[in-house]
Amino acid sequence: MKEDCQKNFEKINEYLDGELAHDECRQIEQHLNDCPECQKCCDALKKTIDICRKSAQDRIPDDMRKRLRAKLRDCFGDRKTPVGQK
Ligand SMILES: [Zn+2]
């Protein structure tokens, strides 16, 4: 996983904890467009963006949040990249 992806992942996790900031949503969306790895990685990302778009002011339902988080962890957790390695 690239460093960018890692950052993205952290952001998404923040989202799931709190409200969806439209700005950050767009950043993630942009990263997704640029990063086939993340696109392939999981639907959870796309779903998150989707939710972002549709309900920037709403909270993510608990249920959905749990599922997304589990998916993200599956996805990113499996591909640990040493941080700070160049
Ligand atoms: Zn990525």
PDB file of the backbone (N, CA, C, O) and the ligand in Angstrom, with CONECT records:
HET     ZN  A 101       1
ATOM      1  N   MET A   1       0.841  -1.197   0.000  1.00  0.00           N
ATOM      2  CA  MET A   1       0.000   0.000   0.000  1.00  0.00           C
ATOM      3  C   MET A   1       0.875   1.245   0.000  1.00  0.00           C
ATOM      4  O   MET A   1       1.862   1.332   0.731  1.00  0.00           O
ATOM      5  N   LYS A   2       0.507   2.172  -0.805  1.00  0.00           N
ATOM      6  CA  LYS A   2       1.289   3.402  -0.865  1.00  0.00           C
ATOM      7  C   LYS A   2       0.972   4.295   0.326  1.00  0.00           C
ATOM      8  O   LYS A   2      -0.024   4.096   1.021  1.00  0.00           O
ATOM      9  N   GLU A   3       1.805   5.248   0.543  1.00  0.00           N
ATOM     10  CA  GLU A   3       1.605   6.133   1.681  1.00  0.00           C
ATOM     11  C   GLU A   3       0.300   6.909   1.536  1.00  0.00           C
ATOM     12  O   GLU A   3      -0.432   7.124   2.502  1.00  0.00           O
ATOM     13  N   ASP A   4       0.042   7.310   0.337  1.00  0.00           N
ATOM     14  CA  ASP A   4      -1.199   8.028   0.053  1.00  0.00           C
ATOM     15  C   ASP A   4      -2.413   7.208   0.448  1.00  0.00           C
ATOM     16  O   ASP A   4      -3.378   7.707   1.027  1.00  0.00           O
ATOM     17  N   CYS A   5      -2.327   5.966   0.120  1.00  0.00           N
ATOM     18  CA  CYS A   5      -3.441   5.070   0.407  1.00  0.00           C
ATOM     19  C   CYS A   5      -3.637   4.968   1.908  1.00  0.00           C
ATOM     20  O   CYS A   5      -4.759   4.961   2.413  1.00  0.00           O
ATOM     21  N   GLN A   6      -2.536   4.892   2.590  1.00  0.00           N
ATOM     22  CA  GLN A   6      -2.584   4.806   4.041  1.00  0.00           C
ATOM     23  C   GLN A   6      -3.277   6.037   4.611  1.00  0.00           C
ATOM     24  O   GLN A   6      -4.123   5.933   5.500  1.00  0.00           O
ATOM     25  N   LYS A   7      -2.918   7.172   4.103  1.00  0.00           N
ATOM     26  CA  LYS A   7      -3.527   8.413   4.571  1.00  0.00           C
ATOM     27  C   LYS A   7      -5.013   8.405   4.293  1.00  0.00           C
ATOM     28  O   LYS A   7      -5.832   8.792   5.126  1.00  0.00           O
ATOM     29  N   ASN A   8      -5.323   7.965   3.134  1.00  0.00           N
ATOM     30  CA  ASN A   8      -6.716   7.896   2.744  1.00  0.00           C
ATOM     31  C   ASN A   8      -7.512   6.990   3.682  1.00  0.00           C
ATOM     32  O   ASN A   8      -8.620   7.300   4.120  1.00  0.00           O
ATOM     33  N   PHE A   9      -6.906   5.907   3.949  1.00  0.00           N
ATOM     34  CA  PHE A   9      -7.532   4.927   4.824  1.00  0.00           C
ATOM     35  C   PHE A   9      -7.808   5.544   6.187  1.00  0.00           C
ATOM     36  O   PHE A   9      -8.876   5.347   6.767  1.00  0.00           O
ATOM     37  N   GLU A  10      -6.849   6.281   6.682  1.00  0.00           N
ATOM     38  CA  GLU A  10      -7.025   6.910   7.984  1.00  0.00           C
ATOM     39  C   GLU A  10      -8.144   7.926   7.945  1.00  0.00           C
ATOM     40  O   GLU A  10      -8.935   8.043   8.881  1.00  0.00           O
ATOM     41  N   LYS A  11      -8.197   8.645   6.869  1.00  0.00           N
ATOM     42  CA  LYS A  11      -9.254   9.649   6.724  1.00  0.00           C
ATOM     43  C   LYS A  11     -10.622   9.004   6.713  1.00  0.00           C
ATOM     44  O   LYS A  11     -11.561   9.453   7.371  1.00  0.00           O
ATOM     45  N   ILE A  12     -10.698   7.961   5.960  1.00  0.00           N
ATOM     46  CA  ILE A  12     -11.979   7.280   5.866  1.00  0.00           C
ATOM     47  C   ILE A  12     -12.411   6.787   7.233  1.00  0.00           C
ATOM     48  O   ILE A  12     -13.588   6.843   7.589  1.00  0.00           O
ATOM     49  N   ASN A  13     -11.459   6.313   7.975  1.00  0.00           N
ATOM     50  CA  ASN A  13     -11.773   5.852   9.318  1.00  0.00           C
ATOM     51  C   ASN A  13     -12.304   6.990  10.175  1.00  0.00           C
ATOM     52  O   ASN A  13     -13.210   6.803  10.986  1.00  0.00           O
ATOM     53  N   GLU A  14     -11.737   8.151   9.988  1.00  0.00           N
ATOM     54  CA  GLU A  14     -12.213   9.308  10.724  1.00  0.00           C
ATOM     55  C   GLU A  14     -13.653   9.628  10.367  1.00  0.00           C
ATOM     56  O   GLU A  14     -14.500   9.885  11.222  1.00  0.00           O
ATOM     57  N   TYR A  15     -13.888   9.600   9.081  1.00  0.00           N
ATOM     58  CA  TYR A  15     -15.256   9.789   8.609  1.00  0.00           C
ATOM     59  C   TYR A  15     -16.233   8.943   9.332  1.00  0.00           C
ATOM     60  O   TYR A  15     -17.260   9.393   9.841  1.00  0.00           O
ATOM     61  N   LEU A  16     -15.861   7.660   9.359  1.00  0.00           N
ATOM     62  CA  LEU A  16     -16.798   6.682   9.880  1.00  0.00           C
ATOM     63  C   LEU A  16     -17.065   6.957  11.349  1.00  0.00           C
ATOM     64  O   LEU A  16     -18.101   6.580  11.895  1.00  0.00           O
ATOM     65  N   ASP A  17     -16.125   7.609  11.959  1.00  0.00           N
ATOM     66  CA  ASP A  17     -16.305   7.955  13.372  1.00  0.00           C
ATOM     67  C   ASP A  17     -17.205   9.159  13.558  1.00  0.00           C
ATOM     68  O   ASP A  17     -17.946   9.259  14.536  1.00  0.00           O
ATOM     69  N   GLY A  18     -17.128  10.064  12.610  1.00  0.00           N
ATOM     70  CA  GLY A  18     -17.837  11.314  12.829  1.00  0.00           C
ATOM     71  C   GLY A  18     -18.639  11.752  11.633  1.00  0.00           C
ATOM     72  O   GLY A  18     -19.262  10.943  10.945  1.00  0.00           O
ATOM     73  N   GLU A  19     -18.616  13.004  11.405  1.00  0.00           N
ATOM     74  CA  GLU A  19     -19.414  13.486  10.290  1.00  0.00           C
ATOM     75  C   GLU A  19     -18.588  13.445   9.014  1.00  0.00           C
ATOM     76  O   GLU A  19     -17.363  13.328   9.044  1.00  0.00           O
ATOM     77  N   LEU A  20     -19.269  13.541   7.928  1.00  0.00           N
ATOM     78  CA  LEU A  20     -18.591  13.492   6.653  1.00  0.00           C
ATOM     79  C   LEU A  20     -18.327  14.909   6.164  1.00  0.00           C
ATOM     80  O   LEU A  20     -19.250  15.664   5.858  1.00  0.00           O
ATOM     81  N   ALA A  21     -17.073  15.241   6.099  1.00  0.00           N
ATOM     82  CA  ALA A  21     -16.723  16.555   5.577  1.00  0.00           C
ATOM     83  C   ALA A  21     -16.660  16.478   4.060  1.00  0.00           C
ATOM     84  O   ALA A  21     -16.017  15.604   3.479  1.00  0.00           O
ATOM     85  N   HIS A  22     -17.329  17.395   3.464  1.00  0.00           N
ATOM     86  CA  HIS A  22     -17.442  17.328   2.007  1.00  0.00           C
ATOM     87  C   HIS A  22     -16.082  17.466   1.330  1.00  0.00           C
ATOM     88  O   HIS A  22     -15.790  16.790   0.345  1.00  0.00           O
ATOM     89  N   ASP A  23     -15.285  18.330   1.864  1.00  0.00           N
ATOM     90  CA  ASP A  23     -13.945  18.547   1.315  1.00  0.00           C
ATOM     91  C   ASP A  23     -13.125  17.277   1.290  1.00  0.00           C
ATOM     92  O   ASP A  23     -12.526  16.906   0.281  1.00  0.00           O
ATOM     93  N   GLU A  24     -13.121  16.635   2.420  1.00  0.00           N
ATOM     94  CA  GLU A  24     -12.299  15.441   2.550  1.00  0.00           C
ATOM     95  C   GLU A  24     -12.855  14.325   1.702  1.00  0.00           C
ATOM     96  O   GLU A  24     -12.132  13.491   1.157  1.00  0.00           O
ATOM     97  N   CYS A  25     -14.132  14.342   1.615  1.00  0.00           N
ATOM     98  CA  CYS A  25     -14.784  13.378   0.746  1.00  0.00           C
ATOM     99  C   CYS A  25     -14.234  13.494  -0.662  1.00  0.00           C
ATOM    100  O   CYS A  25     -13.949  12.498  -1.326  1.00  0.00           O
ATOM    101  N   ARG A  26     -14.096  14.696  -1.086  1.00  0.00           N
ATOM    102  CA  ARG A  26     -13.612  14.909  -2.450  1.00  0.00           C
ATOM    103  C   ARG A  26     -12.161  14.509  -2.594  1.00  0.00           C
ATOM    104  O   ARG A  26     -11.738  14.025  -3.644  1.00  0.00           O
ATOM    105  N   GLN A  27     -11.410  14.712  -1.541  1.00  0.00           N
ATOM    106  CA  GLN A  27     -10.009  14.291  -1.584  1.00  0.00           C
ATOM    107  C   GLN A  27      -9.901  12.786  -1.761  1.00  0.00           C
ATOM    108  O   GLN A  27      -9.089  12.278  -2.536  1.00  0.00           O
ATOM    109  N   ILE A  28     -10.732  12.107  -1.029  1.00  0.00           N
ATOM    110  CA  ILE A  28     -10.719  10.655  -1.127  1.00  0.00           C
ATOM    111  C   ILE A  28     -11.172  10.216  -2.506  1.00  0.00           C
ATOM    112  O   ILE A  28     -10.619   9.297  -3.111  1.00  0.00           O
ATOM    113  N   GLU A  29     -12.166  10.884  -2.967  1.00  0.00           N
ATOM    114  CA  GLU A  29     -12.669  10.569  -4.296  1.00  0.00           C
ATOM    115  C   GLU A  29     -11.571  10.742  -5.346  1.00  0.00           C
ATOM    116  O   GLU A  29     -11.417   9.935  -6.263  1.00  0.00           O
ATOM    117  N   GLN A  30     -10.834  11.804  -5.175  1.00  0.00           N
ATOM    118  CA  GLN A  30      -9.770  12.083  -6.118  1.00  0.00           C
ATOM    119  C   GLN A  30      -8.699  10.998  -6.059  1.00  0.00           C
ATOM    120  O   GLN A  30      -8.203  10.522  -7.080  1.00  0.00           O
ATOM    121  N   HIS A  31      -8.376  10.640  -4.869  1.00  0.00           N
ATOM    122  CA  HIS A  31      -7.375   9.590  -4.719  1.00  0.00           C
ATOM    123  C   HIS A  31      -7.851   8.301  -5.385  1.00  0.00           C
ATOM    124  O   HIS A  31      -7.084   7.595  -6.041  1.00  0.00           O
ATOM    125  N   LEU A  32      -9.097   8.026  -5.203  1.00  0.00           N
ATOM    126  CA  LEU A  32      -9.658   6.823  -5.814  1.00  0.00           C
ATOM    127  C   LEU A  32      -9.509   6.864  -7.330  1.00  0.00           C
ATOM    128  O   LEU A  32      -9.180   5.862  -7.966  1.00  0.00           O
ATOM    129  N   ASN A  33      -9.751   8.011  -7.879  1.00  0.00           N
ATOM    130  CA  ASN A  33      -9.640   8.141  -9.330  1.00  0.00           C
ATOM    131  C   ASN A  33      -8.219   7.917  -9.802  1.00  0.00           C
ATOM    132  O   ASN A  33      -7.984   7.379 -10.884  1.00  0.00           O
ATOM    133  N   ASP A  34      -7.278   8.337  -8.976  1.00  0.00           N
ATOM    134  CA  ASP A  34      -5.875   8.248  -9.360  1.00  0.00           C
ATOM    135  C   ASP A  34      -5.248   6.907  -9.033  1.00  0.00           C
ATOM    136  O   ASP A  34      -4.158   6.587  -9.506  1.00  0.00           O
ATOM    137  N   CYS A  35      -5.918   6.152  -8.249  1.00  0.00           N
ATOM    138  CA  CYS A  35      -5.253   5.000  -7.662  1.00  0.00           C
ATOM    139  C   CYS A  35      -6.021   3.707  -7.921  1.00  0.00           C
ATOM    140  O   CYS A  35      -6.957   3.367  -7.197  1.00  0.00           O
ATOM    141  N   PRO A  36      -5.615   3.007  -8.947  1.00  0.00           N
ATOM    142  CA  PRO A  36      -6.280   1.749  -9.304  1.00  0.00           C
ATOM    143  C   PRO A  36      -6.219   0.745  -8.169  1.00  0.00           C
ATOM    144  O   PRO A  36      -7.116  -0.081  -8.000  1.00  0.00           O
ATOM    145  N   GLU A  37      -5.164   0.828  -7.406  1.00  0.00           N
ATOM    146  CA  GLU A  37      -5.004  -0.097  -6.284  1.00  0.00           C
ATOM    147  C   GLU A  37      -6.172   0.017  -5.317  1.00  0.00           C
ATOM    148  O   GLU A  37      -6.756  -0.971  -4.873  1.00  0.00           O
ATOM    149  N   CYS A  38      -6.481   1.263  -5.016  1.00  0.00           N
ATOM    150  CA  CYS A  38      -7.565   1.493  -4.077  1.00  0.00           C
ATOM    151  C   CYS A  38      -8.904   1.136  -4.722  1.00  0.00           C
ATOM    152  O   CYS A  38      -9.819   0.644  -4.062  1.00  0.00           O
ATOM    153  N   GLN A  39      -8.990   1.389  -5.988  1.00  0.00           N
ATOM    154  CA  GLN A  39     -10.229   1.041  -6.689  1.00  0.00           C
ATOM    155  C   GLN A  39     -10.478  -0.443  -6.604  1.00  0.00           C
ATOM    156  O   GLN A  39     -11.591  -0.903  -6.348  1.00  0.00           O
ATOM    157  N   LYS A  40      -9.408  -1.175  -6.828  1.00  0.00           N
ATOM    158  CA  LYS A  40      -9.529  -2.624  -6.795  1.00  0.00           C
ATOM    159  C   LYS A  40      -9.747  -3.102  -5.375  1.00  0.00           C
ATOM    160  O   LYS A  40     -10.465  -4.061  -5.092  1.00  0.00           O
ATOM    161  N   CYS A  41      -9.087  -2.374  -4.513  1.00  0.00           N
ATOM    162  CA  CYS A  41      -9.005  -2.814  -3.133  1.00  0.00           C
ATOM    163  C   CYS A  41     -10.368  -3.165  -2.548  1.00  0.00           C
ATOM    164  O   CYS A  41     -10.559  -4.275  -2.051  1.00  0.00           O
ATOM    165  N   CYS A  42     -11.275  -2.272  -2.599  1.00  0.00           N
ATOM    166  CA  CYS A  42     -12.555  -2.613  -2.016  1.00  0.00           C
ATOM    167  C   CYS A  42     -13.689  -1.663  -2.380  1.00  0.00           C
ATOM    168  O   CYS A  42     -13.494  -0.472  -2.620  1.00  0.00           O
ATOM    169  N   ASP A  43     -14.848  -2.232  -2.408  1.00  0.00           N
ATOM    170  CA  ASP A  43     -16.057  -1.467  -2.646  1.00  0.00           C
ATOM    171  C   ASP A  43     -16.334  -0.504  -1.524  1.00  0.00           C
ATOM    172  O   ASP A  43     -16.992   0.522  -1.694  1.00  0.00           O
ATOM    173  N   ALA A  44     -15.814  -0.863  -0.373  1.00  0.00           N
ATOM    174  CA  ALA A  44     -16.112  -0.053   0.808  1.00  0.00           C
ATOM    175  C   ALA A  44     -15.735   1.400   0.563  1.00  0.00           C
ATOM    176  O   ALA A  44     -16.429   2.321   0.994  1.00  0.00           O
ATOM    177  N   LEU A  45     -14.637   1.584  -0.129  1.00  0.00           N
ATOM    178  CA  LEU A  45     -14.219   2.945  -0.421  1.00  0.00           C
ATOM    179  C   LEU A  45     -15.258   3.659  -1.261  1.00  0.00           C
ATOM    180  O   LEU A  45     -15.656   4.788  -0.974  1.00  0.00           O
ATOM    181  N   LYS A  46     -15.677   2.985  -2.285  1.00  0.00           N
ATOM    182  CA  LYS A  46     -16.650   3.607  -3.171  1.00  0.00           C
ATOM    183  C   LYS A  46     -17.958   3.871  -2.454  1.00  0.00           C
ATOM    184  O   LYS A  46     -18.616   4.890  -2.664  1.00  0.00           O
ATOM    185  N   LYS A  47     -18.305   2.945  -1.622  1.00  0.00           N
ATOM    186  CA  LYS A  47     -19.551   3.124  -0.879  1.00  0.00           C
ATOM    187  C   LYS A  47     -19.450   4.307   0.061  1.00  0.00           C
ATOM    188  O   LYS A  47     -20.400   5.068   0.245  1.00  0.00           O
ATOM    189  N   THR A  48     -18.296   4.437   0.638  1.00  0.00           N
ATOM    190  CA  THR A  48     -18.102   5.571   1.536  1.00  0.00           C
ATOM    191  C   THR A  48     -18.284   6.878   0.777  1.00  0.00           C
ATOM    192  O   THR A  48     -18.967   7.794   1.235  1.00  0.00           O
ATOM    193  N   ILE A  49     -17.670   6.941  -0.373  1.00  0.00           N
ATOM    194  CA  ILE A  49     -17.800   8.133  -1.208  1.00  0.00           C
ATOM    195  C   ILE A  49     -19.262   8.376  -1.553  1.00  0.00           C
ATOM    196  O   ILE A  49     -19.760   9.501  -1.520  1.00  0.00           O
ATOM    197  N   ASP A  50     -19.902   7.319  -1.872  1.00  0.00           N
ATOM    198  CA  ASP A  50     -21.309   7.397  -2.222  1.00  0.00           C
ATOM    199  C   ASP A  50     -22.115   8.029  -1.096  1.00  0.00           C
ATOM    200  O   ASP A  50     -22.918   8.938  -1.304  1.00  0.00           O
ATOM    201  N   ILE A  51     -21.875   7.524   0.077  1.00  0.00           N
ATOM    202  CA  ILE A  51     -22.565   8.048   1.253  1.00  0.00           C
ATOM    203  C   ILE A  51     -22.218   9.511   1.443  1.00  0.00           C
ATOM    204  O   ILE A  51     -23.072  10.349   1.736  1.00  0.00           O
ATOM    205  N   CYS A  52     -20.967   9.782   1.271  1.00  0.00           N
ATOM    206  CA  CYS A  52     -20.479  11.151   1.350  1.00  0.00           C
ATOM    207  C   CYS A  52     -21.308  12.071   0.495  1.00  0.00           C
ATOM    208  O   CYS A  52     -21.778  13.119   0.939  1.00  0.00           O
ATOM    209  N   ARG A  53     -21.471  11.666  -0.710  1.00  0.00           N
ATOM    210  CA  ARG A  53     -22.137  12.508  -1.679  1.00  0.00           C
ATOM    211  C   ARG A  53     -23.595  12.700  -1.330  1.00  0.00           C
ATOM    212  O   ARG A  53     -24.146  13.799  -1.394  1.00  0.00           O
ATOM    213  N   LYS A  54     -24.188  11.598  -0.962  1.00  0.00           N
ATOM    214  CA  LYS A  54     -25.629  11.643  -0.763  1.00  0.00           C
ATOM    215  C   LYS A  54     -26.004  12.315   0.549  1.00  0.00           C
ATOM    216  O   LYS A  54     -27.022  13.000   0.654  1.00  0.00           O
ATOM    217  N   SER A  55     -25.168  12.103   1.527  1.00  0.00           N
ATOM    218  CA  SER A  55     -25.604  12.555   2.834  1.00  0.00           C
ATOM    219  C   SER A  55     -24.482  13.217   3.601  1.00  0.00           C
ATOM    220  O   SER A  55     -24.102  12.782   4.688  1.00  0.00           O
ATOM    221  N   ALA A  56     -23.962  14.271   3.016  1.00  0.00           N
ATOM    222  CA  ALA A  56     -22.849  14.950   3.653  1.00  0.00           C
ATOM    223  C   ALA A  56     -23.233  15.472   5.025  1.00  0.00           C
ATOM    224  O   ALA A  56     -22.369  15.710   5.869  1.00  0.00           O
ATOM    225  N   GLN A  57     -24.499  15.645   5.244  1.00  0.00           N
ATOM    226  CA  GLN A  57     -24.902  16.200   6.531  1.00  0.00           C
ATOM    227  C   GLN A  57     -25.405  15.151   7.509  1.00  0.00           C
ATOM    228  O   GLN A  57     -25.644  15.429   8.685  1.00  0.00           O
ATOM    229  N   ASP A  58     -25.553  13.980   7.009  1.00  0.00           N
ATOM    230  CA  ASP A  58     -26.112  12.943   7.878  1.00  0.00           C
ATOM    231  C   ASP A  58     -25.033  12.058   8.468  1.00  0.00           C
ATOM    232  O   ASP A  58     -23.931  11.940   7.932  1.00  0.00           O
ATOM    233  N   ARG A  59     -25.366  11.463   9.541  1.00  0.00           N
ATOM    234  CA  ARG A  59     -24.487  10.464  10.121  1.00  0.00           C
ATOM    235  C   ARG A  59     -24.639   9.161   9.347  1.00  0.00           C
ATOM    236  O   ARG A  59     -25.700   8.855   8.804  1.00  0.00           O
ATOM    237  N   ILE A  60     -23.572   8.423   9.314  1.00  0.00           N
ATOM    238  CA  ILE A  60     -23.662   7.096   8.728  1.00  0.00           C
ATOM    239  C   ILE A  60     -24.355   6.186   9.732  1.00  0.00           C
ATOM    240  O   ILE A  60     -24.009   6.184  10.914  1.00  0.00           O
ATOM    241  N   PRO A  61     -25.304   5.437   9.279  1.00  0.00           N
ATOM    242  CA  PRO A  61     -25.975   4.514  10.198  1.00  0.00           C
ATOM    243  C   PRO A  61     -24.963   3.540  10.804  1.00  0.00           C
ATOM    244  O   PRO A  61     -24.030   3.094  10.137  1.00  0.00           O
ATOM    245  N   ASP A  62     -25.167   3.228  12.060  1.00  0.00           N
ATOM    246  CA  ASP A  62     -24.256   2.348  12.789  1.00  0.00           C
ATOM    247  C   ASP A  62     -23.943   1.077  12.033  1.00  0.00           C
ATOM    248  O   ASP A  62     -22.796   0.647  11.910  1.00  0.00           O
ATOM    249  N   ASP A  63     -24.987   0.515  11.550  1.00  0.00           N
ATOM    250  CA  ASP A  63     -24.892  -0.749  10.852  1.00  0.00           C
ATOM    251  C   ASP A  63     -23.920  -0.654   9.685  1.00  0.00           C
ATOM    252  O   ASP A  63     -22.987  -1.445   9.542  1.00  0.00           O
ATOM    253  N   MET A  64     -24.181   0.335   8.873  1.00  0.00           N
ATOM    254  CA  MET A  64     -23.374   0.572   7.686  1.00  0.00           C
ATOM    255  C   MET A  64     -21.929   0.852   8.079  1.00  0.00           C
ATOM    256  O   MET A  64     -20.989   0.373   7.445  1.00  0.00           O
ATOM    257  N   ARG A  65     -21.779   1.623   9.116  1.00  0.00           N
ATOM    258  CA  ARG A  65     -20.442   2.003   9.539  1.00  0.00           C
ATOM    259  C   ARG A  65     -19.625   0.769   9.909  1.00  0.00           C
ATOM    260  O   ARG A  65     -18.460   0.629   9.538  1.00  0.00           O
ATOM    261  N   LYS A  66     -20.271  -0.108  10.644  1.00  0.00           N
ATOM    262  CA  LYS A  66     -19.571  -1.317  11.069  1.00  0.00           C
ATOM    263  C   LYS A  66     -19.121  -2.137   9.875  1.00  0.00           C
ATOM    264  O   LYS A  66     -18.003  -2.650   9.817  1.00  0.00           O
ATOM    265  N   ARG A  67     -20.032  -2.238   8.936  1.00  0.00           N
ATOM    266  CA  ARG A  67     -19.708  -3.069   7.782  1.00  0.00           C
ATOM    267  C   ARG A  67     -18.581  -2.460   6.959  1.00  0.00           C
ATOM    268  O   ARG A  67     -17.665  -3.154   6.518  1.00  0.00           O
ATOM    269  N   LEU A  68     -18.667  -1.173   6.767  1.00  0.00           N
ATOM    270  CA  LEU A  68     -17.630  -0.505   5.988  1.00  0.00           C
ATOM    271  C   LEU A  68     -16.275  -0.635   6.666  1.00  0.00           C
ATOM    272  O   LEU A  68     -15.256  -0.890   6.024  1.00  0.00           O
ATOM    273  N   ARG A  69     -16.291  -0.455   7.966  1.00  0.00           N
ATOM    274  CA  ARG A  69     -15.026  -0.497   8.688  1.00  0.00           C
ATOM    275  C   ARG A  69     -14.400  -1.887   8.608  1.00  0.00           C
ATOM    276  O   ARG A  69     -13.192  -2.036   8.423  1.00  0.00           O
ATOM    277  N   ALA A  70     -15.231  -2.870   8.749  1.00  0.00           N
ATOM    278  CA  ALA A  70     -14.727  -4.245   8.669  1.00  0.00           C
ATOM    279  C   ALA A  70     -14.127  -4.495   7.293  1.00  0.00           C
ATOM    280  O   ALA A  70     -13.070  -5.113   7.162  1.00  0.00           O
ATOM    281  N   LYS A  71     -14.798  -4.018   6.303  1.00  0.00           N
ATOM    282  CA  LYS A  71     -14.316  -4.213   4.939  1.00  0.00           C
ATOM    283  C   LYS A  71     -12.997  -3.512   4.730  1.00  0.00           C
ATOM    284  O   LYS A  71     -12.053  -4.068   4.168  1.00  0.00           O
ATOM    285  N   LEU A  72     -12.953  -2.291   5.188  1.00  0.00           N
ATOM    286  CA  LEU A  72     -11.726  -1.519   5.014  1.00  0.00           C
ATOM    287  C   LEU A  72     -10.565  -2.193   5.715  1.00  0.00           C
ATOM    288  O   LEU A  72      -9.440  -2.225   5.216  1.00  0.00           O
ATOM    289  N   ARG A  73     -10.864  -2.722   6.863  1.00  0.00           N
ATOM    290  CA  ARG A  73      -9.781  -3.361   7.612  1.00  0.00           C
ATOM    291  C   ARG A  73      -9.313  -4.622   6.903  1.00  0.00           C
ATOM    292  O   ARG A  73      -8.118  -4.909   6.826  1.00  0.00           O
ATOM    293  N   ASP A  74     -10.252  -5.342   6.407  1.00  0.00           N
ATOM    294  CA  ASP A  74      -9.919  -6.530   5.610  1.00  0.00           C
ATOM    295  C   ASP A  74      -8.964  -6.159   4.503  1.00  0.00           C
ATOM    296  O   ASP A  74      -7.909  -6.758   4.293  1.00  0.00           O
ATOM    297  N   CYS A  75      -9.393  -5.162   3.833  1.00  0.00           N
ATOM    298  CA  CYS A  75      -8.750  -4.732   2.616  1.00  0.00           C
ATOM    299  C   CYS A  75      -7.358  -4.182   2.890  1.00  0.00           C
ATOM    300  O   CYS A  75      -6.373  -4.630   2.302  1.00  0.00           O
ATOM    301  N   PHE A  76      -7.290  -3.219   3.777  1.00  0.00           N
ATOM    302  CA  PHE A  76      -6.020  -2.556   4.020  1.00  0.00           C
ATOM    303  C   PHE A  76      -5.158  -3.325   5.006  1.00  0.00           C
ATOM    304  O   PHE A  76      -3.930  -3.308   4.934  1.00  0.00           O
ATOM    305  N   GLY A  77      -5.817  -3.986   5.911  1.00  0.00           N
ATOM    306  CA  GLY A  77      -5.067  -4.688   6.947  1.00  0.00           C
ATOM    307  C   GLY A  77      -4.197  -5.787   6.380  1.00  0.00           C
ATOM    308  O   GLY A  77      -3.154  -6.123   6.942  1.00  0.00           O
ATOM    309  N   ASP A  78      -4.624  -6.336   5.279  1.00  0.00           N
ATOM    310  CA  ASP A  78      -3.893  -7.449   4.689  1.00  0.00           C
ATOM    311  C   ASP A  78      -2.636  -7.036   3.969  1.00  0.00           C
ATOM    312  O   ASP A  78      -1.742  -7.846   3.726  1.00  0.00           O
ATOM    313  N   ARG A  79      -2.582  -5.792   3.638  1.00  0.00           N
ATOM    314  CA  ARG A  79      -1.435  -5.371   2.849  1.00  0.00           C
ATOM    315  C   ARG A  79      -0.645  -4.351   3.610  1.00  0.00           C
ATOM    316  O   ARG A  79      -0.543  -3.192   3.208  1.00  0.00           O
ATOM    317  N   LYS A  80      -0.103  -4.772   4.677  1.00  0.00           N
ATOM    318  CA  LYS A  80       0.674  -3.852   5.494  1.00  0.00           C
ATOM    319  C   LYS A  80       1.952  -3.495   4.770  1.00  0.00           C
ATOM    320  O   LYS A  80       2.694  -4.357   4.299  1.00  0.00           O
ATOM    321  N   THR A  81       2.179  -2.229   4.699  1.00  0.00           N
ATOM    322  CA  THR A  81       3.420  -1.743   4.117  1.00  0.00           C
ATOM    323  C   THR A  81       4.193  -1.063   5.220  1.00  0.00           C
ATOM    324  O   THR A  81       3.639  -0.275   5.987  1.00  0.00           O
ATOM    325  N   PRO A  82       5.447  -1.359   5.299  1.00  0.00           N
ATOM    326  CA  PRO A  82       6.250  -0.673   6.312  1.00  0.00           C
ATOM    327  C   PRO A  82       6.160   0.824   6.119  1.00  0.00           C
ATOM    328  O   PRO A  82       6.434   1.341   5.036  1.00  0.00           O
ATOM    329  N   VAL A  83       5.781   1.504   7.158  1.00  0.00           N
ATOM    330  CA  VAL A  83       5.630   2.950   7.040  1.00  0.00           C
ATOM    331  C   VAL A  83       6.992   3.620   7.122  1.00  0.00           C
ATOM    332  O   VAL A  83       7.843   3.249   7.930  1.00  0.00           O
ATOM    333  N   GLY A  84       7.170   4.586   6.292  1.00  0.00           N
ATOM    334  CA  GLY A  84       8.422   5.342   6.341  1.00  0.00           C
ATOM    335  C   GLY A  84       9.554   4.690   5.591  1.00  0.00           C
ATOM    336  O   GLY A  84      10.683   5.181   5.617  1.00  0.00           O
ATOM    337  N   GLN A  85       9.271   3.593   4.924  1.00  0.00           N
ATOM    338  CA  GLN A  85      10.329   2.942   4.161  1.00  0.00           C
ATOM    339  C   GLN A  85      10.418   3.579   2.787  1.00  0.00           C
ATOM    340  O   GLN A  85       9.406   3.845   2.138  1.00  0.00           O
ATOM    341  N   LYS A  86      11.652   3.818   2.357  1.00  0.00           N
ATOM    342  CA  LYS A  86      11.759   4.433   1.046  1.00  0.00           C
ATOM    343  C   LYS A  86      12.653   3.619   0.149  1.00  0.00           C
ATOM    344  O   LYS A  86      12.864   3.985  -1.007  1.00  0.00           O
TER     345      LYS A  86
HETATM  346 ZN    ZN A 101      -4.654   4.255  -3.086  1.00  0.00          ZN2+
END
